[in-house]
Amino acid sequence: MTILAPIRAAAVEFAPEVTYLNTSSWGLLPRRTIAAVKALADENAAGRRVGAGSFDAVEAARTGFARLAGVRPDRVATGGSVTVHVGLIAASLPPGAEVLCPEGEFSSVVSPFALRGDLCVRYAPLDGLAEAVRPSTALVAFSAVQSADGRVADLAAVRAAAAAHGARTLLDGTQAAGWFPLEAGAYDYTVTGGFKFLLCPRGTSFLTVTEEAQETLPPLFAGWVSAGAPWTSNYGPLERLAPTARGFDEPPAFLSYHGAEHSLDLLAEVGADALYAHATGLAARLRAGLAKLGHATVPGESAIVSVPGLESRQPDLVEAGVAVSAPAGNLRISCHLYNTEADVDRVLEVLA
C-alpha cells in the first residue's frame, strides 16, 4: 500500500472552495470517493448494474473500518445511522436497567434510552463519569470525543470503572474515528457514523460488538441481509441470523458504501499516527493563536477546538469564506486531513 503524507493526500484528493474547518458537522468527500459514487449512479441510470450495487463494496468498507478500529471484520455490522445502532442496544436492556451518560451528550447516544420510558437514565459530568459508575449501572453510554466542544473522555478510567462494577460500555466514535485511535474491541459496543472524520458519504454507519455482548442483542431489524448471505435469503422468514456481527447488518445504501470503501482506503494510506499528529498539531497551533488573541479555549489536545461564548463570530467567519460551526454556545473549529497551517492562520486573521 502506498503511504501518503497528509499534505500530499490533501492536494491529490480534495478541492474545497472555502477554508473548510467543519468536519465535526460533516467531512469533505475525497475525489476517489466521488468518482466511485458517480460511476455507480451512472450504471444505475443506464441499467448496467445488477442489484443496484455490490456487496463487495460493503465488505471492503467493513474491512476498512475494522482495520481502523482494531477489530476483526466479523465484529463489525454495517448500517445507515448511529441512532439505529443505539436503538438496537437500547432494546436489549431489561426494564429498569440503569444507563449512565455524560451531561450534554449527543442526542443520538442518549435518546433511545431516555425515550424508552422504562429505563433509569442517569447523567454525570464528563470528567466525573468514571466516578459516577455504581453497582446498579448496567451500561455506560458515551462519546470518545464530545460533539459540542471536542473534549476527549478519560476512556481508560471509564472502562476500568465499568469493569469493576460489571457494567457494559457503549462508545460513540463518530467525532473520533478518523483522527483519534479507536480501540473498539475494548468496549462491548461501539457506534460510528461515517460521514464526519471517516470522510464517507451519509448513509454509512458501523456497529462493533463483542461476541459476548452480541448474545444479548435482539433480532430487531432482521431482514434479508442479516442472514449473512445476500441474495439467498430474500423470501420467507430467516431461519437464523448470521453468527457474527453481520447478523445486525442493515440493507446497505449502495451509493454510500461504494464511496465509503475508497474513503477508508485513503485513511489507511495516510495512517492513524500521521492523521493524529497532523490534526492535533494544527489544533495546537490554533489554540496558541487564540490565546494570543485573548480567547480561552476548552482545554485538551483534541483535533476539535472550541471557544465558549464566541459563537457570535461564526457569521463573520462564514462571510470570510471560513466554514466552522457554533453548537451549544461554542465556536467549534475542527482540524482534519485536508487542513493546513494556512487554514488555521486564516481563522486567526478573521477573528483578529
C-alpha positions in Angstrom: 0.0 0.0 0.0 1.3 3.5 -0.9 1.8 5.7 2.1 0.6 9.3 1.6 1.7 12.2 3.7 -1.3 14.3 4.9 -0.2 17.3 2.8 0.2 15.2 -0.3 -3.2 13.4 0.3 -4.9 16.8 0.7 -3.5 18.1 -2.5 -4.4 15.0 -4.5 -7.8 14.2 -3.1 -9.6 17.4 -2.0 -10.6 20.7 -3.7 -12.6 22.8 -1.2 -13.7 26.2 -2.4 -13.7 27.6 1.2 -11.4 27.3 4.2 -13.1 24.2 5.5 -12.8 23.6 9.2 -16.1 22.0 9.9 -15.5 18.2 9.8 -17.4 17.9 13.2 -20.5 18.6 11.1 -19.5 16.6 8.0 -16.3 15.6 6.3 -15.3 16.5 2.7 -15.5 13.7 0.2 -12.2 12.7 -1.4 -12.1 12.7 -5.2 -11.8 8.9 -5.4 -15.0 8.6 -3.3 -16.9 11.0 -5.5 -15.7 9.1 -8.6 -17.0 5.8 -7.2 -20.4 7.2 -6.3 -20.8 8.8 -9.7 -19.8 5.6 -11.5 -22.4 3.6 -9.7 -25.0 6.3 -10.3 -24.3 6.2 -14.0 -24.5 2.4 -14.0 -27.9 2.6 -12.3 -29.1 5.2 -14.7 -28.1 3.1 -17.7 -29.4 -0.1 -16.3 -26.0 -1.7 -16.4 -25.7 -2.5 -12.6 -27.5 -5.7 -11.4 -28.9 -5.3 -7.9 -28.2 -1.5 -7.8 -24.8 -2.0 -6.2 -22.2 -4.5 -5.0 -21.9 -6.2 -1.6 -18.1 -6.4 -2.4 -18.0 -2.6 -1.7 -19.9 -3.2 1.6 -17.4 -5.9 2.6 -14.4 -3.7 1.6 -15.8 -0.8 3.8 -16.4 -3.2 6.7 -12.8 -4.4 6.4 -11.5 -0.8 6.1 -13.4 0.2 9.3 -12.3 -2.9 11.1 -8.7 -2.2 10.3 -9.0 1.4 11.6 -10.9 0.3 14.7 -8.6 -2.6 15.6 -11.1 -5.4 15.4 -11.8 -8.3 13.1 -14.2 -7.6 10.2 -16.7 -10.2 11.7 -17.1 -7.9 14.7 -18.4 -5.1 12.5 -22.0 -4.6 11.4 -22.9 -2.1 8.7 -25.8 0.2 8.7 -27.1 3.7 7.9 -27.1 5.6 11.2 -25.9 5.7 14.7 -29.4 6.2 16.0 -30.5 2.8 14.7 -27.5 1.1 16.2 -28.1 2.7 19.6 -31.8 1.8 19.3 -30.8 -1.8 18.9 -28.7 -1.7 22.0 -31.4 0.1 24.0 -33.9 -2.6 23.0 -31.6 -5.2 24.5 -31.8 -3.9 28.1 -34.4 -5.2 30.6 -36.9 -2.8 32.1 -35.5 -0.8 35.0 -31.9 -1.1 33.8 -29.7 1.8 34.7 -27.8 3.7 31.9 -25.2 6.3 32.7 -24.4 9.0 30.2 -22.4 12.3 30.3 -24.3 15.6 30.7 -24.8 17.3 27.3 -24.1 14.1 25.3 -25.2 14.0 21.7 -28.9 13.2 21.3 -28.5 10.0 19.3 -26.5 8.4 22.1 -29.0 9.1 24.9 -32.4 9.5 23.3 -33.1 5.8 22.5 -32.5 5.0 26.2 -34.3 8.1 27.6 -37.4 7.7 25.5 -37.9 4.0 26.1 -39.7 5.1 29.3 -38.9 2.1 31.5 -35.1 2.6 31.9 -33.3 4.5 34.6 -31.1 7.0 32.8 -28.6 9.0 34.9 -26.3 11.8 33.8 -22.9 12.9 35.2 -20.3 15.5 34.2 -17.9 14.0 31.6 -14.9 14.5 33.9 -16.7 12.6 36.7 -18.2 9.9 34.5 -16.0 7.1 35.9 -16.7 8.1 39.5 -20.4 8.0 38.8 -20.5 4.3 37.8 -22.0 2.3 40.6 -23.0 -1.4 41.2 -26.5 -0.8 39.8 -25.2 0.6 36.5 -26.0 -1.7 33.6 -24.5 0.3 30.7 -22.2 3.4 30.4 -23.0 5.1 27.0 -20.7 8.0 26.0 -18.7 9.5 23.2 -15.0 9.2 22.9 -15.0 12.9 21.8 -17.8 15.2 22.7 -19.7 16.7 19.8 -20.5 20.0 21.5 -16.9 21.0 22.4 -14.4 18.4 21.4 -13.5 17.2 24.9 -11.9 13.7 25.0 -13.3 11.4 27.6 -11.0 9.6 30.1 -11.5 6.3 28.3 -9.3 4.1 30.4 -10.9 5.4 33.6 -14.4 4.7 32.4 -13.5 1.3 31.1 -12.0 0.4 34.5 -14.9 1.7 36.5 -17.4 -0.2 34.3 -15.4 -3.4 34.6 -15.2 -3.0 38.4 -19.0 -2.8 38.6 -19.9 -5.3 35.9 -21.4 -2.6 33.6 -21.2 -2.8 29.8 -19.8 0.0 27.7 -21.1 1.7 24.6 -18.7 4.1 22.9 -19.7 6.5 20.2 -16.7 7.1 17.9 -18.3 9.5 15.4 -16.2 12.5 16.4 -13.1 10.5 16.9 -12.6 7.7 14.4 -10.5 9.1 11.5 -8.1 11.1 13.7 -8.2 9.5 17.1 -7.0 6.0 17.9 -10.1 3.8 18.3 -9.7 0.5 20.1 -13.2 -0.8 19.5 -12.5 -4.2 21.0 -12.1 -2.6 24.4 -15.8 -1.8 24.6 -18.9 -4.0 24.5 -20.3 -1.9 21.7 -19.1 1.0 19.6 -21.1 3.0 17.1 -19.6 5.3 14.5 -21.2 7.5 11.9 -19.1 7.5 8.7 -19.9 11.0 7.3 -17.6 13.1 9.6 -13.9 12.3 10.2 -14.2 9.0 8.2 -14.9 11.1 5.1 -17.7 8.7 3.9 -21.0 9.7 2.3 -24.0 10.0 4.6 -25.8 6.6 5.0 -22.7 4.8 6.3 -22.5 3.7 10.0 -20.6 1.0 11.8 -21.5 -1.0 14.9 -18.9 -3.2 16.6 -20.0 -5.7 19.2 -18.0 -8.3 21.2 -19.0 -11.9 20.9 -20.3 -12.0 24.5 -22.4 -8.8 24.1 -23.8 -10.0 20.8 -25.7 -12.7 22.6 -27.9 -10.0 24.3 -28.9 -8.1 21.1 -32.4 -8.9 19.8 -33.2 -9.6 16.1 -35.0 -6.3 16.0 -34.1 -5.3 12.5 -33.7 -8.8 11.0 -34.0 -8.9 7.2 -32.7 -10.5 4.1 -29.2 -9.0 4.6 -28.7 -10.1 8.2 -28.7 -13.8 7.3 -25.1 -13.1 6.1 -25.6 -14.4 2.6 -27.2 -11.6 0.5 -29.4 -12.6 -2.4 -30.0 -16.1 -0.9 -32.4 -15.1 1.9 -34.9 -12.9 0.1 -38.2 -14.8 0.8 -39.9 -16.2 3.8 -38.7 -15.9 7.4 -35.0 -16.3 8.1 -34.0 -19.5 9.9 -31.3 -17.6 11.8 -29.2 -14.5 11.8 -25.5 -14.7 10.7 -23.5 -15.9 13.7 -21.2 -12.9 13.6 -21.9 -9.2 13.8 -23.1 -9.4 10.2 -26.4 -10.6 11.8 -27.1 -7.0 12.6 -26.4 -5.6 9.1 -29.0 -3.4 7.6 -29.7 -3.3 3.8 -27.0 -1.0 2.6 -27.2 2.3 0.8 -25.1 1.2 -2.0 -24.1 4.6 -3.3 -22.8 5.5 0.1 -20.9 2.2 0.6 -19.4 2.3 -2.9 -17.9 5.6 -1.8 -17.0 4.6 1.8 -14.7 1.8 0.5 -12.5 4.4 -1.0 -12.6 6.9 1.8 -11.5 4.3 4.3 -8.7 3.2 1.9 -7.4 6.8 1.9 -7.3 7.0 5.7 -5.4 3.7 5.7 -2.9 5.0 3.2 -2.2 8.1 5.3 -2.0 6.1 8.6 -3.5 6.6 12.0 -0.4 8.0 13.6 0.2 10.6 10.8 -3.5 11.6 10.9 -3.4 12.1 14.7 -0.2 14.1 14.6 -1.4 16.3 11.7 -4.8 17.1 13.1 -3.8 17.7 16.7 -0.7 19.7 15.6 -3.0 22.1 13.7 -5.3 22.3 16.7 -2.4 23.1 19.0 -1.4 25.9 16.6 -4.9 27.2 16.6 -5.2 27.2 20.5 -1.9 29.1 20.8 -3.1 31.7 18.4 -6.5 32.1 20.0 -4.8 32.5 23.4 -2.7 35.4 22.0 -6.0 37.0 20.9 -7.3 36.6 24.4 -9.7 33.8 23.8 -9.9 30.9 26.2 -10.5 27.5 24.6 -11.7 24.2 26.0 -8.6 22.6 27.4 -7.1 19.4 25.9 -5.3 18.0 22.9 -8.4 17.3 20.7 -8.4 18.0 17.0 -11.6 19.9 17.7 -11.1 23.3 19.1 -14.0 25.0 20.9 -14.2 28.6 22.2 -17.0 29.1 24.7 -19.0 32.2 24.2 -17.6 33.1 20.8 -20.4 31.5 18.7 -21.4 35.0 17.6 -18.4 35.2 15.4 -19.4 32.3 13.2 -21.2 34.5 10.7 -18.1 36.7 10.3 -16.0 33.6 9.6 -18.6 32.2 7.1 -18.8 35.6 5.3 -15.0 35.5 5.1 -15.1 32.0 3.5 -14.3 30.0 6.6 -16.6 27.1 7.3 -17.0 26.5 11.1 -19.9 25.7 13.4 -21.4 27.0 16.6 -23.1 24.3 18.7 -24.1 24.7 22.4 -22.7 28.2 22.7 -19.2 27.4 21.4 -17.4 28.4 18.3 -16.2 25.0 17.1 -13.3 24.5 14.7 -12.3 21.1 13.6 -9.0 20.1 12.0 -8.5 17.1 9.7 -6.5 15.6 6.9 -7.2 18.3 4.3 -6.4 21.3 6.6 -3.2 23.2 6.6 -1.4 25.8 8.7 -2.7 28.4 6.3 -6.3 27.4 7.2 -5.6 27.9 10.9 -3.9 31.2 10.3 -6.9 32.4 8.2 -9.2 31.7 11.2 -7.0 33.8 13.4 -6.7 36.6 10.9 -10.5 36.9 10.7 -11.0 36.7 14.4 -8.4 39.4 14.9 
